């Protein structure tokens, strides 16, 4: 952990120089990511990534420190008809098999810059500021407490090079993007001091009220000034809002829509975002359905007989077609009741089939008993006959004592 912290301090200046006009070259491939939180960065907050996501190669992954940064990508392959078209992607995942300079892009971004189906193309790219709106979000990992506090910054314009929590140095959580304060003095979760330093050298210091497994909006973002300070405040919380991936046509730089600004400058920025999406809507649709970015129009229930807020049919005015259907049902209801009554009357007695089966069972039992009795009687009669024959044989002429004596005398 100490090595990782020291390594971050060593490479921070180099990474700052790597931004701006420093381009990297490598290969672009394509893959599908279900939602932002599914990437190796494990982001709890979605700044509006949509289909503009990418996985960074292992050599530049830098122990998750490049998570949340944005890259401007263009095609650098002879097969591309347009090598000037660019797309901005958010680094939310890691590509273990990719070599230095490689990016694994979403299918939509890959097609936008290459005009081709997923394949392997040469690209060039550089780190740029993310087109976010609103302030930095501070997401607290589940299980965090006053003695073990893991914070994930999100929705930042420029990458976060280092962070301090409660004026103490921190380490990184293994395998996911969190800055961890572990084993230090107990921290008051209702007033946590955090300090962020961007790769461009800007510093933001805020005091926040944090809750485990929730994201808390700060009061500023990188880019407004070199150093920004904010007073102690109870910031609003927002739940993670993962976005689902869907095929998208080639678009301009992605713009976030999830954060709600809390200051005057942020409100102006949000209005610009809304105007931008309204322009996209009007240019892509000729229906004129009154779309407004960031707003949801409730369905008109005035022409419906039933409101989605009603829990029963009581008090609902029926339409003419419904009334006619009810009258027809009532007309046939009496006939249905009569038939049902007759059916019940017929079924009140014992079923003939059941009686027949019972009679057959009784007859069968009697027949079996009769057969068993006959067999037993025959056996008794046979025994009696054999006994009588044996008795008769014992007292016949050939077996008498006189006959036996005469036979002996003759011998």
C-alpha positions as a Markdown table, in Angstrom:
| # | Residue | x | y | z |
|---|---|---|---|---|
| 1 | Unk | 0.0 | 0.0 | 0.0 |
| 2 | Unk | 2.8 | 2.5 | 0.9 |
| 3 | Unk | 4.6 | 1.6 | -2.3 |
| 4 | Unk | 1.5 | 2.3 | -4.4 |
| 5 | Unk | 1.1 | 5.7 | -2.6 |
| 6 | Unk | 4.7 | 6.6 | -3.2 |
| 7 | Unk | 4.5 | 5.5 | -6.8 |
| 8 | Unk | 1.4 | 7.7 | -7.4 |
| 9 | Unk | 3.4 | 10.7 | -6.1 |
| 10 | Unk | 6.3 | 9.9 | -8.5 |
| 11 | Unk | 4.3 | 9.4 | -11.6 |
| 12 | Unk | 1.8 | 12.3 | -11.1 |
| 13 | Unk | 4.0 | 14.9 | -12.9 |
| 14 | Unk | 4.7 | 12.5 | -15.7 |
| 15 | Unk | 1.0 | 11.8 | -16.1 |
| 16 | Unk | 0.2 | 15.5 | -16.1 |
| 17 | Unk | 2.6 | 15.9 | -19.1 |
| 18 | Unk | 1.0 | 13.0 | -20.8 |
| 19 | Unk | -2.3 | 14.9 | -21.0 |
| 20 | Unk | -3.1 | 17.8 | -23.4 |
| 21 | Unk | -1.3 | 17.4 | -26.7 |
| 22 | Unk | 0.5 | 14.2 | -25.9 |
| 23 | Unk | -0.9 | 11.4 | -28.2 |
| 24 | Unk | -0.7 | 7.7 | -27.7 |
| 25 | Unk | -0.9 | 5.2 | -30.5 |
| 26 | Unk | -2.1 | 1.6 | -30.4 |
| 27 | Unk | -4.9 | -0.7 | -31.6 |
| 28 | Unk | -8.6 | -0.3 | -31.1 |
| 29 | Unk | -10.8 | -3.3 | -30.5 |
| 30 | Unk | -14.5 | -3.5 | -29.4 |
| 31 | Unk | -16.4 | -5.0 | -26.5 |
| 32 | Unk | -19.8 | -4.5 | -24.8 |
| 33 | Unk | -20.2 | -3.3 | -21.2 |
| 34 | Unk | -23.6 | -3.7 | -19.6 |
| 35 | Unk | -23.4 | -0.7 | -17.3 |
| 36 | Unk | -20.8 | 1.7 | -15.9 |
| 37 | Unk | -20.7 | 0.0 | -12.5 |
| 38 | Unk | -19.7 | -3.3 | -14.2 |
| 39 | Unk | -16.3 | -2.0 | -15.2 |
| 40 | Unk | -13.2 | -2.6 | -13.2 |
| 41 | Unk | -13.4 | 1.0 | -11.8 |
| 42 | Unk | -16.7 | 0.0 | -10.1 |
| 43 | Unk | -18.1 | 3.5 | -10.5 |
| 44 | Unk | -21.1 | 4.2 | -8.2 |
| 45 | Unk | -22.1 | 7.3 | -10.2 |
| 46 | Unk | -22.7 | 7.6 | -13.9 |
| 47 | Unk | -21.8 | 11.0 | -15.3 |
| 48 | Unk | -23.6 | 10.3 | -18.6 |
| 49 | Unk | -21.3 | 7.7 | -20.2 |
| 50 | Unk | -24.0 | 6.0 | -22.3 |
| 51 | Unk | -22.1 | 4.3 | -25.2 |
| 52 | Unk | -19.0 | 6.4 | -24.9 |
| 53 | Unk | -17.0 | 4.1 | -22.7 |
| 54 | Unk | -13.6 | 2.4 | -23.0 |
| 55 | Unk | -11.3 | 0.0 | -21.3 |
| 56 | Unk | -7.6 | 1.0 | -20.8 |
| 57 | Unk | -4.6 | -1.3 | -21.3 |
| 58 | Unk | -2.9 | -2.7 | -18.3 |
| 59 | Unk | 0.3 | -0.8 | -18.7 |
| 60 | Unk | -1.5 | 2.6 | -18.5 |
| 61 | Unk | -4.1 | 1.4 | -16.0 |
| 62 | Unk | -1.9 | 2.6 | -13.2 |
| 63 | Unk | -3.6 | 0.9 | -10.3 |
| 64 | Unk | -7.0 | 2.5 | -11.2 |
| 65 | Unk | -5.6 | 6.1 | -11.0 |
| 66 | Unk | -6.8 | 6.8 | -14.6 |
| 67 | Unk | -10.3 | 5.7 | -13.9 |
| 68 | Unk | -12.9 | 8.4 | -14.7 |
| 69 | Unk | -10.6 | 10.3 | -17.1 |
| 70 | Unk | -11.6 | 11.0 | -20.7 |
| 71 | Unk | -9.8 | 10.3 | -23.9 |
| 72 | Unk | -10.3 | 11.8 | -27.4 |
| 73 | Unk | -9.9 | 9.0 | -29.9 |
| 74 | Unk | -9.5 | 9.0 | -33.7 |
| 75 | Unk | -8.7 | 6.5 | -36.4 |
| 76 | Unk | -5.1 | 6.2 | -37.5 |
| 77 | Unk | -5.5 | 3.3 | -40.0 |
| 78 | Unk | -5.2 | 3.3 | -43.8 |
| 79 | Unk | -8.6 | 1.6 | -44.0 |
| 80 | Unk | -10.4 | 4.6 | -42.5 |
| 81 | Unk | -11.8 | 7.1 | -44.9 |
| 82 | Unk | -11.9 | 9.8 | -42.3 |
| 83 | Unk | -9.0 | 10.1 | -39.8 |
| 84 | Unk | -10.1 | 13.5 | -38.5 |
| 85 | Unk | -13.3 | 12.4 | -36.8 |
| 86 | Unk | -13.0 | 12.1 | -33.1 |
| 87 | Unk | -15.0 | 10.6 | -30.2 |
| 88 | Unk | -14.6 | 11.3 | -26.5 |
| 89 | Unk | -14.7 | 8.2 | -24.2 |
| 90 | Unk | -14.8 | 7.7 | -20.4 |
| 91 | Unk | -12.2 | 5.3 | -19.0 |
| 92 | Unk | -14.3 | 3.0 | -16.8 |
| 93 | Unk | -12.7 | -0.4 | -17.3 |
| 94 | Unk | -9.5 | -2.3 | -17.8 |
| 95 | Unk | -8.3 | -4.4 | -20.8 |
| 96 | Unk | -5.9 | -7.0 | -19.4 |
| 97 | Unk | -4.8 | -8.4 | -22.8 |
| 98 | Unk | -4.3 | -5.0 | -24.4 |
| 99 | Unk | -0.7 | -3.6 | -24.9 |
| 100 | Unk | 0.4 | -0.1 | -24.1 |
| 101 | Unk | -1.6 | 2.5 | -26.2 |
| 102 | Unk | -4.5 | 0.1 | -26.9 |
| 103 | Unk | -8.1 | 0.9 | -26.1 |
| 104 | Unk | -11.1 | -1.5 | -26.0 |
| 105 | Unk | -14.0 | 0.7 | -27.3 |
| 106 | Unk | -17.7 | 0.3 | -27.3 |
| 107 | Unk | -19.2 | -0.9 | -30.6 |
| 108 | Unk | -20.8 | 2.5 | -31.2 |
| 109 | Unk | -17.6 | 4.5 | -30.8 |
| 110 | Unk | -15.6 | 2.0 | -32.8 |
| 111 | Unk | -18.0 | 2.2 | -35.7 |
| 112 | Unk | -18.1 | 6.0 | -35.4 |
| 113 | Unk | -14.4 | 6.5 | -35.8 |
| 114 | Unk | -13.6 | 3.7 | -38.2 |
| 115 | Unk | -16.9 | 3.3 | -40.2 |
| 116 | Unk | -16.4 | -0.5 | -39.8 |
| 117 | Unk | -17.8 | -3.4 | -37.9 |
| 118 | Unk | -15.7 | -4.5 | -34.8 |
| 119 | Unk | -12.2 | -5.4 | -35.9 |
| 120 | Unk | -8.6 | -4.4 | -35.0 |
| 121 | Unk | -7.7 | -0.9 | -36.2 |
| 122 | Unk | -4.8 | 1.5 | -35.5 |
| 123 | Unk | -5.8 | 4.6 | -33.5 |
| 124 | Unk | -4.3 | 7.6 | -31.8 |
| 125 | Unk | -5.7 | 9.2 | -28.7 |
| 126 | Unk | -5.0 | 11.7 | -25.9 |
| 127 | Unk | -6.3 | 12.5 | -22.4 |
| 128 | Unk | -8.8 | 15.4 | -22.4 |
| 129 | Unk | -11.2 | 17.0 | -19.9 |
| 130 | Unk | -14.5 | 15.2 | -19.5 |
| 131 | Unk | -17.6 | 17.0 | -20.8 |
| 132 | Unk | -19.4 | 16.7 | -17.4 |
| 133 | Unk | -21.9 | 19.0 | -15.9 |
| 134 | Unk | -22.5 | 19.8 | -12.2 |
| 135 | Unk | -20.1 | 19.3 | -9.4 |
| 136 | Unk | -17.8 | 16.4 | -8.3 |
| 137 | Unk | -19.6 | 13.5 | -6.7 |
| 138 | Unk | -18.1 | 11.8 | -3.6 |
| 139 | Unk | -19.3 | 8.2 | -3.4 |
| 140 | Unk | -18.7 | 6.3 | -0.1 |
| 141 | Unk | -18.1 | 2.6 | -0.4 |
| 142 | Unk | -20.5 | 0.3 | 1.4 |
| 143 | Unk | -19.1 | -0.8 | 4.8 |
| 144 | Unk | -17.3 | 2.5 | 5.3 |
| 145 | Unk | -17.2 | 3.9 | 8.9 |
| 146 | Unk | -15.3 | 6.4 | 10.9 |
| 147 | Unk | -12.3 | 4.1 | 11.2 |
| 148 | Unk | -12.4 | 2.6 | 7.7 |
| 149 | Unk | -13.4 | 5.2 | 5.1 |
| 150 | Unk | -13.2 | 4.6 | 1.3 |
| 151 | Unk | -14.2 | 7.4 | -1.0 |
| 152 | Unk | -14.6 | 7.4 | -4.8 |
| 153 | Unk | -14.6 | 10.8 | -6.6 |
| 154 | Unk | -16.7 | 10.9 | -9.8 |
| 155 | Unk | -18.1 | 13.3 | -12.3 |
| 156 | Unk | -14.8 | 15.2 | -12.4 |
| 157 | Unk | -13.7 | 17.2 | -15.4 |
| 158 | Unk | -10.0 | 16.5 | -15.0 |
| 159 | Unk | -8.5 | 13.3 | -13.6 |
| 160 | Unk | -7.8 | 13.0 | -9.9 |
| 161 | Unk | -4.1 | 12.5 | -9.3 |
| 162 | Unk | -4.2 | 12.4 | -5.5 |
| 163 | Unk | -6.6 | 12.8 | -2.6 |
| 164 | Unk | -6.4 | 13.4 | 1.2 |
| 165 | Unk | -9.1 | 12.5 | 3.7 |
| 166 | Unk | -9.3 | 14.3 | 7.0 |
| 167 | Unk | -5.9 | 15.9 | 6.2 |
| 168 | Unk | -4.3 | 12.4 | 6.1 |
| 169 | Unk | -2.6 | 10.5 | 3.3 |
| 170 | Unk | -4.6 | 7.6 | 1.8 |
| 171 | Unk | -4.0 | 4.5 | -0.2 |
| 172 | Unk | -6.0 | 2.8 | -3.0 |
| 173 | Unk | -8.4 | 0.0 | -2.6 |
| 174 | Unk | -7.1 | -3.0 | -4.5 |
| 175 | Unk | -8.9 | -3.8 | -7.8 |
| 176 | Unk | -11.4 | -0.9 | -7.7 |
| 177 | Unk | -11.3 | 2.9 | -7.7 |
| 178 | Unk | -11.5 | 4.1 | -4.1 |
| 179 | Unk | -9.2 | 6.2 | -2.0 |
| 180 | Unk | -9.0 | 4.5 | 1.4 |
| 181 | Unk | -8.3 | 6.0 | 4.9 |
| 182 | Unk | -7.6 | 3.0 | 7.1 |
| 183 | Unk | -6.2 | 2.8 | 10.6 |
| 184 | Unk | -6.1 | 6.5 | 11.1 |
| 185 | Unk | -7.9 | 8.5 | 13.8 |
| 186 | Unk | -11.7 | 8.2 | 13.9 |
| 187 | Unk | -13.4 | 10.5 | 11.4 |
| 188 | Unk | -16.6 | 12.5 | 12.0 |
| 189 | Unk | -18.7 | 11.2 | 9.0 |
| 190 | Unk | -20.9 | 14.3 | 9.2 |
| 191 | Unk | -18.0 | 16.6 | 8.6 |
| 192 | Unk | -15.2 | 14.9 | 6.5 |
| 193 | Unk | -12.5 | 17.1 | 5.0 |
| 194 | Unk | -11.4 | 16.0 | 1.6 |
| 195 | Unk | -8.7 | 17.5 | -0.7 |
| 196 | Unk | -8.4 | 16.6 | -4.4 |
| 197 | Unk | -5.6 | 17.4 | -6.7 |
| 198 | Unk | -6.0 | 17.1 | -10.5 |
| 199 | Unk | -3.4 | 15.9 | -13.0 |
| 200 | Unk | -3.2 | 19.6 | -14.2 |
| 201 | Unk | -2.4 | 20.7 | -10.6 |
| 202 | Unk | -5.7 | 22.2 | -9.5 |
| 203 | Unk | -6.7 | 21.6 | -5.9 |
| 204 | Unk | -10.2 | 21.4 | -4.4 |
| 205 | Unk | -10.9 | 21.2 | -0.7 |
| 206 | Unk | -14.3 | 20.5 | 0.7 |
| 207 | Unk | -16.0 | 19.4 | 4.0 |
| 208 | Unk | -18.8 | 16.9 | 3.4 |
| 209 | Unk | -21.3 | 14.9 | 5.3 |
| 210 | Unk | -20.9 | 11.3 | 4.0 |
| 211 | Unk | -23.1 | 8.2 | 4.2 |
| 212 | Unk | -22.0 | 4.7 | 3.4 |
| 213 | Unk | -23.1 | 3.4 | 0.0 |
| 214 | Unk | -24.3 | 6.8 | -1.2 |
| 215 | Unk | -22.9 | 9.6 | -3.4 |
| 216 | Unk | -22.7 | 13.1 | -2.1 |
| 217 | Unk | -22.5 | 16.1 | -4.4 |
| 218 | Unk | -19.7 | 18.6 | -3.7 |
| 219 | Unk | -19.8 | 22.3 | -4.4 |
| 220 | Unk | -17.3 | 22.6 | -7.2 |
| 221 | Unk | -15.4 | 20.9 | -10.0 |
| 222 | Unk | -12.0 | 21.3 | -11.7 |
| 223 | Unk | -11.6 | 24.0 | -14.2 |
| 224 | Unk | -13.2 | 27.0 | -12.4 |
| 225 | Unk | -10.0 | 28.2 | -10.7 |
| 226 | Unk | -6.5 | 27.0 | -9.7 |
| 227 | Unk | -7.5 | 26.4 | -6.1 |
| 228 | Unk | -11.1 | 26.2 | -4.8 |
| 229 | Unk | -12.3 | 26.2 | -1.2 |
| 230 | Unk | -15.8 | 25.4 | 0.2 |
| 231 | Unk | -17.3 | 25.9 | 3.6 |
| 232 | Unk | -18.8 | 23.1 | 5.7 |
| 233 | Unk | -22.1 | 22.0 | 4.1 |
| 234 | Unk | -24.7 | 19.3 | 4.2 |
| 235 | Unk | -24.5 | 18.1 | 0.6 |
| 236 | Unk | -27.3 | 16.4 | -1.1 |
| 237 | Unk | -27.0 | 12.7 | -1.8 |
| 238 | Unk | -27.8 | 10.8 | -4.9 |
| 239 | Unk | -28.1 | 7.1 | -5.7 |
| 240 | Unk | -26.1 | 5.3 | -8.4 |
| 241 | Unk | -27.8 | 5.5 | -11.7 |
| 242 | Unk | -26.3 | 2.9 | -14.0 |
| 243 | Unk | -26.9 | 3.5 | -17.7 |
| 244 | Unk | -27.9 | 0.7 | -20.1 |
| 245 | Unk | -26.0 | 0.3 | -23.3 |
| 246 | Unk | -27.9 | 0.8 | -26.5 |
| 247 | Unk | -26.8 | 1.1 | -30.1 |
| 248 | Unk | -26.2 | 4.8 | -31.0 |
| 249 | Unk | -25.5 | 6.6 | -34.2 |
| 250 | Unk | -22.4 | 8.7 | -34.5 |
| 251 | Unk | -22.8 | 11.6 | -32.2 |
| 252 | Unk | -20.7 | 14.5 | -31.0 |
| 253 | Unk | -19.0 | 14.7 | -27.7 |
| 254 | Unk | -21.1 | 13.0 | -25.0 |
| 255 | Unk | -22.7 | 15.3 | -22.5 |
| 256 | Unk | -23.7 | 14.2 | -19.0 |
| 257 | Unk | -27.3 | 14.7 | -17.9 |
| 258 | Unk | -27.5 | 13.1 | -14.5 |
| 259 | Unk | -26.0 | 15.7 | -12.1 |
| 260 | Unk | -28.1 | 18.6 | -10.8 |
| 261 | Unk | -26.1 | 21.8 | -10.4 |
| 262 | Unk | -26.4 | 23.6 | -7.1 |
| 263 | Unk | -24.7 | 26.9 | -7.9 |
| 264 | Unk | -25.4 | 29.7 | -10.4 |
| 265 | Unk | -22.5 | 28.8 | -12.8 |
| 266 | Unk | -23.5 | 25.1 | -12.6 |
| 267 | Unk | -27.1 | 26.1 | -13.5 |
| 268 | Unk | -26.0 | 27.9 | -16.6 |
| 269 | Unk | -23.9 | 24.9 | -17.6 |
| 270 | Unk | -26.9 | 22.6 | -17.1 |
| 271 | Unk | -29.1 | 24.9 | -19.3 |
| 272 | Unk | -26.4 | 24.7 | -22.1 |
| 273 | Unk | -26.5 | 20.9 | -21.8 |
| 274 | Unk | -30.3 | 20.9 | -22.1 |
| 275 | Unk | -30.2 | 23.2 | -25.1 |
| 276 | Unk | -27.7 | 20.8 | -26.7 |
| 277 | Unk | -29.9 | 17.8 | -26.2 |
| 278 | Unk | -32.9 | 19.7 | -27.5 |
| 279 | Unk | -31.0 | 20.6 | -30.6 |
| 280 | Unk | -30.1 | 16.9 | -31.1 |
| 281 | Unk | -33.7 | 16.0 | -30.6 |
| 282 | Unk | -35.1 | 18.5 | -33.1 |
| 283 | Unk | -32.5 | 17.5 | -35.7 |
| 284 | Unk | -33.1 | 13.7 | -35.4 |
| 285 | Unk | -36.9 | 13.8 | -35.1 |
| 286 | Unk | -39.5 | 15.4 | -37.3 |
| 287 | Unk | -42.5 | 14.5 | -35.2 |
| 288 | Unk | -42.3 | 17.6 | -33.0 |
| 289 | Unk | -43.2 | 15.8 | -29.8 |
| 290 | Unk | -42.2 | 18.6 | -27.4 |
| 291 | Unk | -39.1 | 16.9 | -26.0 |
| 292 | Unk | -37.2 | 18.7 | -23.2 |
| 293 | Unk | -33.9 | 17.5 | -21.9 |
| 294 | Unk | -34.0 | 16.5 | -18.3 |
| 295 | Unk | -37.8 | 16.6 | -18.0 |
| 296 | Unk | -40.4 | 13.8 | -17.9 |
| 297 | Unk | -43.9 | 14.6 | -19.0 |
| 298 | Unk | -46.7 | 12.7 | -17.2 |
| 299 | Unk | -49.2 | 10.8 | -19.3 |
| 300 | Unk | -52.6 | 12.6 | -20.0 |
| 301 | Unk | -55.2 | 10.6 | -18.1 |
| 302 | Unk | -58.2 | 12.9 | -18.9 |
| 303 | Unk | -59.5 | 10.7 | -21.7 |
| 304 | Unk | -59.1 | 7.5 | -19.8 |
| 305 | Unk | -61.8 | 5.9 | -17.6 |
| 306 | Unk | -59.3 | 4.7 | -15.0 |
| 307 | Unk | -56.5 | 6.5 | -13.4 |
| 308 | Unk | -53.2 | 4.7 | -12.6 |
| 309 | Unk | -53.5 | 6.2 | -9.1 |
| 310 | Unk | -56.8 | 4.4 | -8.3 |
| 311 | Unk | -56.6 | 1.2 | -6.3 |
| 312 | Unk | -60.1 | -0.1 | -7.2 |
| 313 | Unk | -62.9 | 0.5 | -9.7 |
| 314 | Unk | -65.0 | 2.5 | -7.2 |
| 315 | Unk | -65.9 | 5.9 | -8.4 |
| 316 | Unk | -64.7 | 5.3 | -12.0 |
| 317 | Unk | -67.1 | 6.6 | -14.6 |
| 318 | Unk | -67.7 | 4.0 | -17.2 |
| 319 | Unk | -67.5 | 4.7 | -20.9 |
| 320 | Unk | -70.5 | 3.9 | -23.2 |
| 321 | Unk | -68.9 | 0.8 | -24.5 |
| 322 | Unk | -68.2 | -0.4 | -20.9 |
| 323 | Unk | -71.8 | 0.3 | -19.9 |
| 324 | Unk | -73.2 | -1.7 | -22.8 |
| 325 | Unk | -70.9 | -4.6 | -21.9 |
| 326 | Unk | -72.1 | -4.5 | -18.3 |
| 327 | Unk | -75.8 | -4.5 | -19.4 |
| 328 | Unk | -75.2 | -7.5 | -21.6 |
| 329 | Unk | -73.4 | -9.3 | -18.8 |
| 330 | Unk | -76.3 | -8.5 | -16.4 |
| 331 | Unk | -78.9 | -9.8 | -19.0 |
| 332 | Unk | -77.1 | -13.1 | -19.3 |
| 333 | Unk | -76.4 | -13.3 | -15.5 |
| 334 | Unk | -79.9 | -14.7 | -14.6 |
| 335 | Unk | -79.6 | -17.5 | -17.1 |
| 336 | Unk | -76.2 | -18.4 | -15.8 |
| 337 | Unk | -77.5 | -18.5 | -12.3 |
| 338 | Unk | -80.4 | -20.9 | -13.3 |
| 339 | Unk | -78.1 | -23.2 | -15.1 |
| 340 | Unk | -75.7 | -23.2 | -12.1 |
| 341 | Unk | -78.6 | -23.9 | -9.7 |
| 342 | Unk | -79.7 | -26.9 | -11.8 |
| 343 | Unk | -76.2 | -28.2 | -11.9 |
| 344 | Unk | -75.8 | -28.0 | -8.2 |
| 345 | Unk | -79.2 | -29.8 | -7.7 |
| 346 | Unk | -78.1 | -32.6 | -9.9 |
| 347 | Unk | -74.8 | -32.9 | -8.3 |
| 348 | Unk | -76.2 | -32.9 | -4.7 |
| 349 | Unk | -76.8 | -36.7 | -4.8 |
| 350 | Unk | -74.3 | -39.5 | -5.0 |
| 351 | Unk | -72.7 | -40.1 | -8.3 |
| 352 | Unk | -74.0 | -43.2 | -10.2 |
| 353 | Unk | -70.5 | -44.1 | -11.2 |
| 354 | Unk | -69.5 | -44.1 | -7.6 |
| 355 | Unk | -72.4 | -46.4 | -6.6 |
| 356 | Unk | -71.6 | -48.8 | -9.5 |
| 357 | Unk | -68.0 | -49.0 | -8.4 |
| 358 | Unk | -69.1 | -49.6 | -4.8 |
| 359 | Unk | -71.5 | -52.4 | -5.8 |
| 360 | Unk | -68.8 | -54.0 | -8.0 |
| 361 | Unk | -66.3 | -53.9 | -5.1 |
| 362 | Unk | -68.9 | -55.5 | -2.7 |
| 363 | Unk | -69.7 | -58.3 | -5.2 |
| 364 | Unk | -66.1 | -58.9 | -5.9 |
| 365 | Unk | -65.4 | -59.2 | -2.2 |
| 366 | Unk | -68.2 | -61.7 | -1.7 |
| 367 | Unk | -67.1 | -63.7 | -4.7 |
| 368 | Unk | -63.5 | -63.9 | -3.3 |
| 369 | Unk | -64.8 | -64.9 | 0.1 |
| 370 | Unk | -67.0 | -67.7 | -1.5 |
| 371 | Unk | -64.1 | -69.0 | -3.5 |
| 372 | Unk | -61.8 | -69.0 | -0.4 |
| 373 | Unk | -64.5 | -70.8 | 1.6 |
| 374 | Unk | -65.0 | -73.4 | -1.2 |
| 375 | Unk | -61.2 | -74.1 | -1.4 |
| 376 | Unk | -60.9 | -74.4 | 2.3 |
| 377 | Unk | -64.0 | -76.7 | 2.6 |
| 378 | Unk | -62.6 | -79.0 | -0.2 |
| 379 | Unk | -59.3 | -79.3 | 1.7 |
| 380 | Unk | -61.1 | -80.3 | 4.9 |
| 381 | Unk | -63.2 | -82.9 | 3.0 |
| 382 | Unk | -60.1 | -84.4 | 1.4 |
| 383 | Unk | -58.5 | -84.7 | 4.8 |
| 384 | Unk | -61.6 | -86.4 | 6.2 |
| 385 | Unk | -61.8 | -88.9 | 3.4 |
| 386 | Unk | -58.1 | -89.8 | 3.7 |
| 387 | Unk | -58.6 | -90.3 | 7.4 |
| 388 | Unk | -61.6 | -92.7 | 6.9 |
| 389 | Unk | -59.7 | -94.7 | 4.3 |
| 390 | Unk | -56.7 | -95.1 | 6.7 |
| 391 | Unk | -59.0 | -96.3 | 9.5 |
| 392 | Unk | -60.8 | -98.8 | 7.2 |
| 393 | Unk | -57.5 | -100.1 | 6.0 |
| 394 | Unk | -56.3 | -100.7 | 9.5 |
| 395 | Unk | -59.2 | -103.2 | 10.3 |
| 396 | Unk | -59.7 | -105.1 | 7.0 |
| 397 | Unk | -59.2 | -108.9 | 6.6 |
| 398 | Unk | -55.6 | -108.7 | 5.4 |
| 399 | Unk | -54.6 | -106.7 | 8.4 |
| 400 | Unk | -56.3 | -108.7 | 11.2 |
| 401 | Unk | -54.3 | -110.5 | 13.9 |
| 402 | Unk | -55.7 | -113.9 | 13.0 |
| 403 | Unk | -54.6 | -113.7 | 9.4 |
| 404 | Unk | -51.2 | -112.7 | 10.6 |
| 405 | Unk | -50.9 | -115.7 | 12.9 |
| 406 | Unk | -51.9 | -118.1 | 10.2 |
| 407 | Unk | -49.3 | -116.7 | 7.9 |
| 408 | Unk | -46.6 | -117.1 | 10.5 |
| 409 | Unk | -47.7 | -120.8 | 11.1 |
| 410 | Unk | -47.4 | -121.6 | 7.5 |
| 411 | Unk | -44.0 | -120.3 | 7.4 |
